[in-house]
């Protein structure tokens, strides 16, 4: 209950928190309680004013994902500021294009002069390009963020604060074939609704005209699009949004209660382990099929709300009607790809069904573009972003893990909207032409171009074994810095997660994953590669690096120590490479294997038999893989480092002592001994090895396979030959 008296909050056993409704929905129940509760904190808000208060309220709106999908929605205030000459001018501060409400900052709100905006009320229509350039001229500060393409929706309304969302609940009310009756029942005459029109000048004009005709309206709804609410204060506009949405959520909840949504299950939902096995078999082939133009990252989701929808009697058909709002189209495309499954397919029959569905999607999508194309529109990547598998779950595709998360989130909201709309009647959507106009709208495409240019290893997935320390950690960081998604595998699971967390802190969420992996065990290796595939869809680069050292003369060497060295330094590389080859060949996108071996392969040292012999096996394996991988475009190369002490677990105290003894020097002089031994007289650091690995893992070495690069400062006996 808030002082304005318009919020209705039900008595509950515990206070609700942000995201509760989503968590409850993900527990598998389709019934969602009306959940839109105020998150306004008076104590915090009281300290803020003007633009700071708007930023605060915008973040509250953005944090509730059922109000706006990523990047969607916008907010504004009208305020008095001083221009470059010190004159007081009325300014609209409105969210800029390409920022996201939940993390929006002051700088994301460009100021547009109100007199420039109001002058446009004289006009009947205006082209998009002209409008964008006109608004750019009206900016208080030149340069900086481009104002939202929905700026005029805000500027044409007289109120101080305006909020525009794409609330799921409201869209559910408009996207059904009984929406007129539904609106009259829920809102009476308080709320104006306007038929769908693409964002731009005309819809802003319509909104201004409609309000002039109904000055008592409390809110305005754009059909198949979203809400517009306003107030004399930011708080009033925020409360008005919540009241509008709460009434819609309550109406939906009342209609849904006790009804099976989507007609109940059609296809049996497989149990968790079977779903995981099927997804593992399917993902690399799917990623290959979706990456024919450019590689994509692919993420699997089989959470209960997804499974319920894809496995239901009506879900797959309803999914082919269209997007919930124009905003959804940008990330998910107009339609998802539905794979025709009966719930029992496995292995090849599953993969064939998926590949067939993707092929049909491409043909249909190309037809849709041809039928609706306007001058200057070029066919984009015709492959799906969302793939629905009855009985199994959903795959989403995108340029990186963050994007697959956004696509996933947007499709979850689409499912919510379809479910809500179906409670009132038959779900309806934008026409194919309207969806196309938004998907290929130059102003929307502009938003996507705001992302920085892609790095060399963008869209690639790398797995680095022994990634918790030393060379492995340096390699993982280096590949991530060049844009790769990196799975850090190590026997030391805590260390692997720590390296992954460091990478995420440096390059962004979703870009690294830490997994525990014992490379000597088949089940552990296949589990680690499985996690990689479920998180990212496949693999492009393997850096097989995990190793151990043991120093002892042969006559005293125990069989156990010999076999332990072979287990890690030979079998480990075999197991990891075998699993990687299976994924790489299934994808059909080529790939690179890089084996971190040792200078000892070329130039063995005494008392180092177990280590050198096993590492020689690794090097031979790498060369055979160059032969076997070549027909698939898979390259296999070797890096031979020497004496990399820094951050190394391989150079344990024991190994240092034993190697010093073998060289006949005090242990304190060991590092210096190795430095002086090489031609350049340099210390070798993990970062030096990482540079060589990057070269061999990237397309910089696209025409090199079966090769060995030394990173040892120059050791004559160890020159490759
Ligand atoms: Zn909008």
Boltz pocket constraint, residues with backbone or C-beta under 6 A from the ligand:
constraints:
  - pocket:
      binder: B
      contacts: [[A, 73], [A, 150], [A, 164], [A, 165], [A, 166], [A, 199], [A, 225], [A, 226]]
      max_distance: 6.0
